[in-house]
């Protein structure tokens, strides 16, 4: 039984020797410290507020002075994917796009990072059930904001992993 465990542990040891670290595992101290110095600017509308809240939760600011400002623009595309016999929509797909810009807090601020992230989700539009339709839409938008926040923080973590971001 112990030889079986040794064989199963061998690939993990080989990956550890080449510098591999799981992306969703514990972050190095320098990366975590860099993410904590990012201040998220205001984002317009309700979903922008949700996105900002998710970003702040993932960045983990805890009274640390800001060194970077993250500014995010949010846009939507809606595509009807299914129709009832009378032509009313039965399924809707939402595409959310977040254009983000990372600035340092120097005077004047300098752009040190930029990116575009997209997330897709869809929901059904039940016939004559307006409350269910609104609830499904709100749930899809909430999932989109969580996905965008995860993607943006992941990209920022990769930037901070290589050291403090430098002006572009």
C-alpha positions in Angstrom: 0.0 0.0 0.0 2.8 2.4 0.8 4.4 1.8 -2.6 1.1 2.8 -4.3 1.1 6.1 -2.4 4.7 6.8 -3.4 3.8 6.2 -7.0 0.8 8.5 -6.8 3.0 11.2 -5.1 5.7 11.1 -7.8 4.0 13.4 -10.3 3.3 16.0 -7.6 7.0 16.0 -6.6 8.0 16.3 -10.2 5.8 19.3 -10.8 6.9 20.9 -7.5 10.5 20.6 -8.7 9.8 22.6 -11.9 8.2 25.5 -10.0 4.6 24.5 -10.7 2.1 25.9 -8.2 -1.7 25.4 -8.4 -3.4 28.5 -9.6 -6.2 28.2 -7.1 -4.0 27.2 -4.2 -2.6 29.5 -1.6 -1.1 32.6 -3.1 2.5 33.7 -2.4 2.8 36.4 0.2 4.1 39.0 -2.4 1.1 38.3 -4.7 -1.4 38.6 -1.8 0.3 41.7 -0.5 0.1 43.3 -4.0 -3.6 42.4 -4.4 -4.4 44.0 -1.1 -3.0 47.4 -2.3 -5.6 47.6 -5.2 -8.5 50.0 -4.6 -11.6 49.4 -6.8 -13.2 52.5 -8.2 -17.0 53.0 -8.4 -18.7 51.1 -11.2 -22.1 52.4 -12.5 -25.4 50.7 -12.1 -26.6 47.8 -9.9 -24.5 45.1 -11.5 -21.5 47.4 -11.3 -22.0 47.7 -7.6 -22.2 43.9 -7.3 -19.0 43.5 -9.4 -17.2 46.0 -7.2 -18.3 44.2 -4.0 -17.1 40.9 -5.4 -13.8 42.4 -6.4 -13.2 44.0 -3.0 -14.0 40.6 -1.3 -11.5 38.8 -3.5 -8.7 41.4 -3.3 -8.9 41.3 0.5 -8.2 44.9 1.4 -7.9 45.2 5.2 -6.8 48.8 6.0 -3.8 48.6 3.7 -2.9 51.9 1.9 -3.8 51.8 -1.8 -0.9 51.8 -4.3 -3.1 51.0 -7.3 -6.6 52.0 -8.6 -8.7 49.6 -10.6 -11.2 51.1 -12.9 -13.7 48.9 -14.6 -16.2 49.5 -17.3 -19.1 47.1 -17.7 -21.1 46.4 -20.9 -23.8 43.9 -21.9 -24.9 42.1 -24.9 -28.2 40.2 -25.0 -29.1 37.6 -27.5 -32.4 35.7 -27.8 -31.7 32.0 -28.4 -35.1 30.5 -28.4 -38.6 31.5 -29.4 -42.1 30.3 -28.6 -44.6 29.6 -31.4 -46.0 33.1 -31.1 -42.6 34.7 -31.4 -41.9 35.6 -27.7 -38.5 34.8 -26.4 -38.0 31.6 -24.4 -34.3 31.7 -23.8 -31.9 34.6 -23.4 -28.1 34.6 -23.4 -26.2 37.5 -21.7 -22.7 38.4 -22.5 -21.0 40.7 -19.9 -17.7 42.4 -20.9 -15.5 44.1 -18.3 -12.8 46.5 -19.6 -10.4 47.1 -16.7 -7.5 49.5 -16.2 -5.0 49.4 -13.4 -3.4 52.7 -12.5 -0.8 53.5 -9.9 -1.6 56.2 -7.3 1.2 58.5 -8.3 0.5 62.0 -9.5 -0.4 61.9 -12.3 -1.6 58.3 -12.3 0.2 56.0 -14.8 -1.5 53.0 -16.5 0.3 49.8 -15.3 -2.2 47.2 -16.6 -5.2 46.7 -18.7 -7.4 43.8 -19.7 -10.8 42.7 -21.1 -12.7 39.8 -19.6 -16.0 38.3 -20.8 -18.5 36.0 -19.2 -21.5 34.3 -20.7 -24.7 33.0 -19.1 -28.2 32.2 -20.2 -31.6 31.8 -18.6 -35.1 30.6 -19.6 -38.0 32.9 -19.9 -41.1 30.9 -18.6 -44.3 31.8 -20.3 -46.6 34.1 -18.3 -44.4 33.8 -15.2 -42.9 37.3 -14.9 -41.5 36.9 -11.4 -39.7 33.7 -12.4 -38.3 35.4 -15.4 -37.0 38.3 -13.4 -35.5 36.0 -10.8 -33.8 33.9 -13.4 -32.3 37.1 -15.1 -31.1 38.4 -11.7 -29.5 35.1 -10.9 -27.7 35.0 -14.3 -26.4 38.5 -13.8 -25.2 37.7 -10.3 -23.3 34.7 -11.6 -21.8 36.8 -14.4 -20.5 39.4 -11.9 -18.9 36.6 -9.7 -17.3 35.1 -12.8 -15.9 38.5 -14.0 -14.6 39.3 -10.5 -12.8 35.9 -10.4 -11.3 36.4 -13.9 -10.1 40.0 -13.1 -8.5 39.0 -9.8 -6.9 36.0 -11.4 -5.3 38.2 -14.1 -4.2 40.7 -11.5 -2.6 37.9 -9.4 -0.6 36.8 -12.5 0.6 40.4 -12.9 1.6 40.7 -9.3 3.3 37.3 -9.3 5.9 38.7 -11.7 6.6 41.6 -9.4 5.1 45.1 -9.0 3.4 46.2 -12.2 5.4 48.8 -14.2 3.9 51.6 -16.4 3.1 50.5 -19.9 
